[in-house]
Amino acid sequence: MPPVPAKVVTIITVFEARERVLEAFVTLGVRGYSTFQVEGAGVHGDKRIGLVETENLVYVVLASDGLATRMLTWVETQLLPRYPGIAYSSDVAAVAARPIE
């Protein structure tokens, strides 16, 4: 299958938001994602990987335009009022085993 236009949506937030994010993924129609622990500095100061359940998590989703818009809207209206974080999307060309939704 040749490359197709898609979006990569990246969400960075605190570990404490994990269950809320994963529940939202089901509701929003996210069919797959990757996640990993990160450390860094930002508006809320330094964040270092340390004890379990204290790290920030990054979620990466390959999405259609519609799904990317729904995800960013959810982050703005539901996640950020309760937890610190950031989300953004990027245009990409993707090769995937199934259609990107």
C-alpha positions, 0 to 999 in steps of 0.5 A: 500500500503506498503512503497516505496522508495522516496525522500523528497526535501526541499527548503528553500528560501526567501518569495520574491521567492514564486511566482517563486517557485510555477511557477516552481513546475507546470513546473517541475511536482510537484503535491503536496507540503507543505510549512511553515514559518521558522526562523533561522541563516545561511550564510545571518545572522539571519532571524526572523519571523516578518512582513508579507512577510518577513519570509523565507519559506520552501517547502517540496515535496515527489518526485521520483528520477527523479523529485527530480533531476529536482527540485535540478537542477532548484534550482541550475540554476534558483533560487539560482542565484537570491535568497538566499536559500538552497535545499536538498533531503533525501531518505525515505520510504513513504506510499502514497495514490497514486503513487509518481511522 
